[in-house]
Amino acid sequence: MAKMIVAGNWKMNASKEAVTALLSELKQGAVSVTNAQLVVFPPFPYLAQAQAELSGTSIAIGVQNICAASKGAYTGEVSLAMAKEFGVSYVLVGHSERRALYAEDDAQVAAKFIATQAMQLTPILCVGETLKQREQGLTISVVTGQIQAVIDAAGANSFDNAVVAYEPVWAIGTGLTASPAQAQEVHQAIRAHVADVAPEHAVGLKILYGGSVTATSAEELFTQADIDGGLVGGASLQADSFLAIGQAAK
Ligand code: PGA
């Protein structure tokens, strides 16, 4: 079976000192993770440090956000070409915090997804419903709608080189995790939706679960048929918990 992906989204956390310690611990511990591709997503200022520390290891590097434009007058933005110079291979696209706090809409998310693939990098498309939407029974339609928005803009074949992360908004940073059955239901619906338009890409599509994942919850989540790894926030800031989640990939 193909390796799972265990991705650590550091968000706007850490410091030079903390990054030095975390990267060195991850480097030492990475050999204990045999069934998952580990990926770290540091804040931009620490990319050079991550590249220097992680070169020659099995740990890949990603960025938490990117500008869809290639260069020019975009104050405060970072381009894909710049990220690529620092050894980046994955890009988070449409994280719920970007959608909610920075008003990123489906069109911007799709543009970032397309630009990422055009640079031969792999987008991790984040989708997920709010608590209100779940209570209204809208979970599957919200999530498949977010996927469809990218298919409309990028085409069905675009899921050939892409990863999806299902992150229920109500589970992010709250300590609440979707139950394995709740997560599996949505993951299955995502795969079925992609299969409708691109059956050849649906089977191998990696669909990660995110939202308060811990080493304990990962054990059972990762046994679900359509869960192919995790996108981890809080627990990725400590090497031991992040590595333990990686070890939960069987
Ligand atoms: P969390 O974050 O694990 O802290 O809930 C997950 C994410 O937002 O990617």
Boltz pocket constraint, residues with backbone or C-beta under 6 A from the ligand:
constraints:
  - pocket:
      binder: B
      contacts: [[A, 9], [A, 167], [A, 171], [A, 172], [A, 173], [A, 174], [A, 175], [A, 210], [A, 211], [A, 212], [A, 213], [A, 231], [A, 232], [A, 233], [A, 234], [A, 235]]
      max_distance: 6.0
